[in-house]
Amino acid sequence: MSKPKEARGVIAIGTAGWSVPKAYADAFPAFGSHLERYAHRLNAVEINTAFYRPHRVGTYARWAASVPEQFRFAVKLPRTITHERRLAQAEGLLRQFLAEVAGLGPKLGPLLIQMPPSLRFDPDTSAGFLRAFRDIHAGSIVCEPRHASWFAHNVDALLTELCIARVAADPAPVPCADEPGGWHGLRYERLHGSPKIYYSAYPPSTLDAVANRLTADAAQGRECWCIFDNTAAFAAAGDALATRERLNRHASLIESPTPS
């Protein structure tokens, strides 16, 4: 098993999908595709459409060619693997998916395994899938379990062994799901909106806390991702931009400390 290459100290901020809502259109360039405009202000995105349907290698390659060199794409695994096969006998589908996302080349970021809430951890099926995934993919992998059985110490130890990070999710579907777990080389936050999931924007105090967490972890050399998934009422873009601005302020304070 090869350990994934760490992007040490990198902070990636983005949304699930790259729409540019009218309410925030003035914050992005006026010209270019939605992705080109989006990538001018944010440095990462999570491709959720791959969950619903496959994309061609050429489509991924075209997306990669349209963004800056440092931009990264996280990609969500297909539901055929996670929700239909429920991780069982899915290696063929997984290999097909990996062949498709290879079109992103060096701009490929973490691959996200989001399990259905009813999917319990199984020491044979679940562990077998994760081991097979790691055997055939050397890049970053992150999982978002939503059943309490995935939050046991033995599962966390397995994730750590396989260098697979566990998502810190808000709102937490089960206790402890709002804290990262598994491999410590990657922190991956998925903020779905609260109190109304997928709809609510986050208050400034929450975004302050997010920026502080990411800054602290990145300072320790950890790769950090924060994806806003509160897209139903277009709040995600505003929250991502506001978090990016907070991180920029943190960086300027570090680079230009106040004289003592």
C-alpha positions as CSV (number, residue, x, y, z in Angstrom):
1,M,0.0,0.0,0.0
2,S,1.4,3.4,-1.0
3,K,0.7,6.4,1.2
4,P,-1.1,9.3,-0.6
5,K,1.0,12.3,-1.3
6,E,0.2,15.1,1.2
7,A,-0.4,18.7,0.0
8,R,1.0,19.9,3.3
9,G,-0.5,23.1,4.7
10,V,-2.8,23.6,1.7
11,I,-6.3,25.0,2.4
12,A,-8.9,24.2,-0.3
13,I,-12.2,26.1,-0.2
14,G,-15.1,25.5,-2.5
15,T,-18.7,24.4,-3.0
16,A,-20.5,21.3,-4.2
17,G,-20.7,22.2,-7.9
18,W,-19.5,25.4,-9.4
19,S,-22.6,27.4,-10.1
20,V,-22.3,31.2,-9.9
21,P,-25.6,32.4,-8.3
22,K,-27.0,35.8,-9.4
23,A,-26.7,37.1,-5.8
24,Y,-22.9,36.7,-5.9
25,A,-22.3,37.2,-9.6
26,D,-20.5,40.5,-9.0
27,A,-17.9,38.7,-6.9
28,F,-16.8,36.7,-10.0
29,P,-15.4,37.8,-13.3
30,A,-18.0,38.6,-15.9
31,F,-16.6,36.5,-18.7
32,G,-15.8,32.8,-19.2
33,S,-17.6,29.6,-18.4
34,H,-19.2,29.1,-15.0
35,L,-16.2,27.0,-14.0
36,E,-13.6,29.5,-15.2
37,R,-15.4,32.3,-13.4
38,Y,-15.7,30.2,-10.2
39,A,-12.0,29.1,-10.3
40,H,-10.9,32.8,-10.4
41,R,-12.1,33.2,-6.8
42,L,-12.1,29.7,-5.2
43,N,-9.4,27.1,-5.4
44,A,-11.4,23.8,-5.2
45,V,-14.7,22.3,-6.0
46,E,-16.5,19.0,-5.3
47,I,-18.0,17.3,-8.3
48,N,-21.2,15.8,-7.0
49,T,-22.7,15.0,-10.4
50,A,-20.4,12.0,-10.7
51,F,-22.6,10.5,-7.9
52,Y,-25.6,10.5,-10.3
53,R,-24.0,9.8,-13.7
54,P,-20.6,9.0,-15.2
55,H,-18.6,11.6,-17.0
56,R,-16.2,10.9,-19.9
57,V,-12.5,11.1,-19.5
58,G,-12.5,13.9,-22.0
59,T,-15.0,15.9,-20.0
60,Y,-12.8,15.7,-16.9
61,A,-9.8,16.7,-19.0
62,R,-11.6,19.7,-20.4
63,W,-12.6,20.8,-16.9
64,A,-9.0,20.5,-15.7
65,A,-7.7,22.5,-18.7
66,S,-10.0,25.4,-17.9
67,V,-8.8,26.1,-14.3
68,P,-5.5,27.4,-12.8
69,E,-2.6,25.1,-12.1
70,Q,-3.2,25.1,-8.3
71,F,-7.0,24.4,-8.6
72,R,-8.2,21.0,-7.3
73,F,-11.3,18.8,-7.9
74,A,-12.7,16.5,-5.3
75,V,-15.0,13.9,-6.8
76,K,-17.9,12.0,-5.2
77,L,-18.1,8.2,-5.9
78,P,-21.1,7.0,-7.9
79,R,-24.2,5.9,-6.1
80,T,-24.0,2.6,-8.0
81,I,-21.1,1.8,-5.7
82,T,-22.2,3.3,-2.4
83,H,-26.0,3.1,-2.4
84,E,-26.9,0.3,-4.9
85,R,-24.0,-2.2,-4.4
86,R,-23.5,-0.9,-0.9
87,L,-19.7,-1.4,-1.3
88,A,-20.2,-5.1,-2.2
89,Q,-18.7,-6.6,-5.3
90,A,-18.0,-3.1,-6.6
91,E,-14.4,-3.3,-7.7
92,G,-15.2,-3.3,-11.4
93,L,-17.3,-0.1,-11.0
94,L,-14.6,1.5,-8.9
95,R,-12.0,0.8,-11.6
96,Q,-14.2,2.3,-14.2
97,F,-14.7,5.4,-12.1
98,L,-11.0,5.8,-11.5
99,A,-10.3,5.5,-15.2
100,E,-12.8,8.4,-15.8
101,V,-11.5,10.8,-13.1
102,A,-7.9,10.1,-14.4
103,G,-8.8,12.8,-16.9
104,L,-8.3,15.4,-14.2
105,G,-4.6,14.5,-14.1
106,P,-2.6,16.3,-11.3
107,K,-5.7,18.4,-10.5
108,L,-7.5,15.5,-9.0
109,G,-8.0,15.9,-5.3
110,P,-9.7,13.6,-2.7
111,L,-12.2,11.0,-3.8
112,L,-15.3,11.1,-1.5
113,I,-17.2,7.9,-0.4
114,Q,-20.5,9.0,1.0
115,M,-22.4,6.1,2.5
116,P,-26.2,5.9,2.9
117,P,-27.4,6.4,6.5
118,S,-28.5,2.8,6.7
119,L,-25.2,1.3,5.7
120,R,-23.6,-0.3,8.8
121,F,-19.9,-1.0,8.9
122,D,-19.3,-4.6,8.0
123,P,-15.8,-6.1,8.8
124,D,-15.9,-8.1,5.6
125,T,-17.7,-6.1,3.0
126,S,-16.8,-2.5,4.2
127,A,-13.3,-3.2,5.2
128,G,-12.7,-5.3,2.0
129,F,-13.9,-2.4,-0.2
130,L,-11.7,0.1,1.6
131,R,-8.6,-2.1,1.3
132,A,-9.3,-2.8,-2.4
133,F,-9.8,1.0,-3.0
134,R,-6.5,1.8,-1.3
135,D,-4.7,-1.0,-3.2
136,I,-5.7,0.4,-6.6
137,H,-5.7,4.2,-5.8
138,A,-2.7,6.0,-4.3
139,G,-4.4,9.4,-4.0
140,S,-6.4,10.9,-1.3
141,I,-9.6,9.2,-0.1
142,V,-12.1,10.5,2.3
143,C,-15.3,8.8,3.6
144,E,-18.5,10.3,5.0
145,P,-20.3,7.5,6.9
146,R,-23.7,8.3,8.4
147,H,-24.3,5.2,10.5
148,A,-23.1,5.1,14.1
149,S,-21.2,1.8,13.6
150,W,-18.6,3.6,11.6
151,F,-17.5,5.7,14.5
152,A,-16.0,2.8,16.6
153,H,-12.3,2.8,17.6
154,N,-11.6,-0.3,15.4
155,V,-13.0,1.4,12.3
156,D,-11.0,4.6,13.0
157,A,-7.9,2.4,13.3
158,L,-8.6,0.8,10.0
159,L,-9.1,4.2,8.3
160,T,-5.8,5.4,9.8
161,E,-4.0,2.2,8.6
162,L,-5.3,2.8,5.1
163,C,-4.6,6.5,5.1
164,I,-8.3,7.3,4.6
165,A,-9.7,10.4,6.3
166,R,-13.2,10.7,7.7
167,V,-15.3,13.7,6.9
168,A,-16.3,16.2,9.6
169,A,-19.9,16.9,8.7
170,D,-22.4,19.6,9.7
171,P,-25.0,18.9,10.8
172,A,-23.8,15.7,12.3
173,P,-26.1,12.8,11.4
174,V,-24.8,10.8,14.4
175,P,-22.7,11.7,17.4
176,C,-19.0,12.4,16.6
177,A,-19.7,12.9,12.9
178,D,-18.9,16.6,13.2
179,E,-15.3,15.8,14.1
180,P,-12.7,14.5,11.6
181,G,-11.4,11.0,12.0
182,G,-9.2,8.3,10.4
183,W,-6.0,9.5,8.7
184,H,-4.7,12.7,10.1
185,G,-3.0,13.9,7.0
186,L,-6.2,15.3,5.6
187,R,-9.0,17.3,7.2
188,Y,-12.2,17.4,5.0
189,E,-15.2,19.4,6.2
190,R,-18.6,19.1,4.5
191,L,-20.9,21.9,5.7
192,H,-24.4,21.0,4.5
193,G,-26.2,24.0,6.1
194,S,-27.7,24.5,9.5
195,P,-30.4,24.6,11.0
196,K,-32.1,23.8,7.6
197,I,-29.9,21.3,5.9
198,Y,-28.9,22.2,2.3
199,Y,-30.6,25.6,2.6
200,S,-29.3,27.7,5.6
201,A,-26.4,30.1,5.3
202,Y,-23.9,30.0,8.1
203,P,-23.6,33.0,10.5
204,P,-20.4,35.0,10.7
205,S,-19.4,33.4,14.0
206,T,-19.5,29.9,12.5
207,L,-17.4,31.0,9.5
208,D,-14.9,32.6,11.9
209,A,-14.6,29.2,13.7
210,V,-14.2,27.3,10.4
211,A,-11.4,29.7,9.3
212,N,-9.7,29.4,12.6
213,R,-9.8,25.5,12.5
214,L,-8.5,25.4,9.0
215,T,-5.7,27.8,9.7
216,A,-4.6,26.0,12.9
217,D,-4.6,22.6,11.1
218,A,-2.8,23.9,8.0
219,A,-0.1,25.5,10.3
220,Q,0.6,21.9,11.5
221,G,1.2,20.8,8.0
222,R,-2.2,19.1,7.4
223,E,-4.0,19.3,4.1
224,C,-7.4,21.0,4.7
225,W,-10.6,21.0,2.6
226,C,-13.8,22.8,3.3
227,I,-16.8,22.2,1.0
228,F,-20.0,24.1,1.4
229,D,-23.0,21.9,0.4
230,N,-25.8,24.3,1.4
231,T,-26.6,24.9,-2.3
232,A,-30.4,24.6,-2.4
233,A,-30.9,28.4,-1.8
234,F,-27.5,29.3,-3.2
235,A,-25.9,30.1,0.2
236,A,-22.8,28.0,-0.5
237,A,-21.1,30.4,-2.8
238,G,-21.4,33.3,-0.3
239,D,-20.2,31.2,2.6
240,A,-17.2,29.9,0.6
241,L,-16.2,33.4,-0.5
242,A,-16.6,34.7,3.1
243,T,-14.5,31.9,4.5
244,R,-11.8,32.5,1.8
245,E,-11.7,36.2,2.8
246,R,-11.2,35.2,6.4
247,L,-8.4,33.0,5.5
248,N,-6.8,35.7,3.4
249,R,-6.9,38.0,6.5
250,H,-5.3,35.2,8.6
251,A,-2.5,34.9,6.0
252,S,-1.9,38.6,5.9
253,L,-1.6,38.8,9.7
254,I,0.9,35.9,9.6
255,E,3.0,37.5,6.9
256,S,2.8,41.0,8.4
257,P,2.6,40.6,12.2
258,T,2.0,43.6,14.3
259,P,5.2,45.1,15.6
260,S,5.7,44.5,19.4
